[in-house]
Amino acid sequence: GVESGFEPSSALGKLRQFRALRVDRDISLLHVVLLSAAEGDLAQAGKLGRDLDRDLAGLADVAKEDLKQLHSAICGFRAEADWLAAEALQATAPEDGGYTQEARTRLRDMFRSELAWRAEALEE
């Protein structure tokens, strides 16, 4: 059979953005979903609304923190890619702790084929 109800997802937060077209613009799809979940019982709908408000209170802060972590990871990837490119340009002789020409060529090729385009794509 068909199950009624819904699962909270990324769409849940957007339900409040959808408003009635005409008469009562204060009613959103979120209101309709809450009332439906409460089977039309206004007291139960109020309780569900308060419960949702409490349960989702920290969601915006968590989303911001996730974005900060993602930004940090992207910056870290770019820094590592740039480091590899700089190492490929290093002119120090192998006997002084540098790389051979063959190693520098391999580093440059790895940067160009694997890292440069990924870093650019992540930063878009």
Wavefront OBJ file of the C-alpha trace (Angstrom):
o trace
v 0.000 0.000 0.000
v 0.820 3.660 -0.076
v 2.425 5.165 3.019
v 1.428 8.662 4.057
v 3.700 11.206 5.632
v 7.086 12.568 4.723
v 10.725 12.256 5.623
v 12.569 15.396 6.669
v 15.016 16.268 3.944
v 16.629 19.270 2.364
v 13.194 20.135 0.942
v 11.665 20.548 4.404
v 13.370 23.878 4.989
v 12.125 25.178 1.651
v 8.431 24.384 2.219
v 7.980 27.706 4.017
v 9.028 29.529 0.823
v 5.988 28.300 -1.100
v 3.008 30.551 -0.321
v -0.644 30.641 -1.282
v -1.185 32.601 -4.497
v -4.146 34.676 -3.443
v -6.168 34.937 -0.272
v -4.004 33.928 2.692
v -0.346 34.526 1.874
v 0.553 33.730 5.497
v -0.033 30.005 4.827
v 2.881 28.077 3.368
v 3.282 24.456 2.321
v 5.063 23.891 5.616
v 1.825 24.803 7.421
v -0.110 22.381 5.210
v 2.391 19.560 5.828
v 2.270 20.132 9.599
v -1.530 20.157 9.646
v -1.601 17.012 7.514
v 0.905 15.242 9.788
v -1.289 16.187 12.769
v -4.343 14.769 10.954
v -6.127 18.127 11.186
v -5.763 18.485 14.958
v -4.715 22.109 15.541
v -3.345 21.441 19.028
v -1.232 18.569 17.702
v -0.100 20.734 14.754
v 1.011 23.419 17.200
v 2.953 20.852 19.204
v 4.563 19.462 16.042
v 5.497 22.994 15.012
v 7.153 23.678 18.366
v 8.902 20.302 18.268
v 10.214 20.963 14.765
v 11.340 24.445 15.766
v 13.245 22.996 18.722
v 14.692 20.037 16.783
v 15.830 22.130 13.824
v 17.051 25.142 15.830
v 20.735 24.384 15.290
v 20.415 23.357 11.656
v 21.483 26.726 10.192
v 24.591 26.814 12.389
v 25.498 23.242 11.434
v 25.078 24.027 7.726
v 27.346 27.069 8.087
v 29.949 24.985 9.901
v 29.844 22.346 7.142
v 30.424 25.090 4.565
v 33.379 26.409 6.560
v 34.887 22.915 6.677
v 34.326 22.477 2.945
v 35.993 25.834 2.249
v 38.920 24.846 4.442
v 39.294 21.518 2.623
v 39.230 23.236 -0.781
v 41.853 25.759 0.347
v 43.969 22.899 1.668
v 43.715 21.034 -1.635
v 44.744 24.174 -3.531
v 47.703 24.711 -1.185
v 48.903 21.132 -1.696
v 48.519 21.422 -5.466
v 50.425 24.714 -5.491
v 53.151 23.161 -3.336
v 53.582 20.325 -5.844
v 53.785 22.823 -8.733
v 56.439 24.812 -6.842
v 58.417 21.651 -6.131
v 58.400 20.858 -9.852
v 59.997 24.261 -10.541
v 62.692 23.836 -7.900
v 66.178 24.259 -9.380
v 68.197 22.817 -6.494
v 70.544 20.056 -7.626
v 69.929 16.518 -6.331
v 73.210 16.524 -4.444
v 71.968 19.623 -2.540
v 68.660 18.007 -1.599
v 66.736 18.850 -4.778
v 65.035 16.709 -7.406
v 66.419 15.225 -10.587
v 65.119 16.624 -13.876
v 63.137 13.410 -14.350
v 61.494 13.775 -10.913
v 60.646 17.443 -11.577
v 59.085 16.480 -14.911
v 56.988 13.778 -13.208
v 55.859 16.247 -10.508
v 54.912 18.809 -13.171
v 53.018 16.169 -15.176
v 51.125 15.006 -12.057
v 50.186 18.587 -11.259
v 48.955 19.279 -14.798
v 47.110 15.986 -15.365
v 45.661 15.326 -11.911
v 45.653 18.366 -9.651
v 45.397 21.661 -11.545
v 42.007 21.008 -13.131
v 40.597 19.537 -9.926
v 41.677 22.568 -7.897
v 40.078 24.886 -10.451
v 36.866 22.847 -10.515
v 36.642 22.915 -6.710
v 37.070 26.680 -6.648
v 34.276 27.366 -9.161
l 1 2 3 4 5 6 7 8 9 10 11 12 13 14 15 16 17 18 19 20 21 22 23 24 25 26 27 28 29 30 31 32 33 34 35 36 37 38 39 40 41 42 43 44 45 46 47 48 49 50 51 52 53 54 55 56 57 58 59 60 61 62 63 64 65 66 67 68 69 70 71 72 73 74 75 76 77 78 79 80 81 82 83 84 85 86 87 88 89 90 91 92 93 94 95 96 97 98 99 100 101 102 103 104 105 106 107 108 109 110 111 112 113 114 115 116 117 118 119 120 121 122 123 124
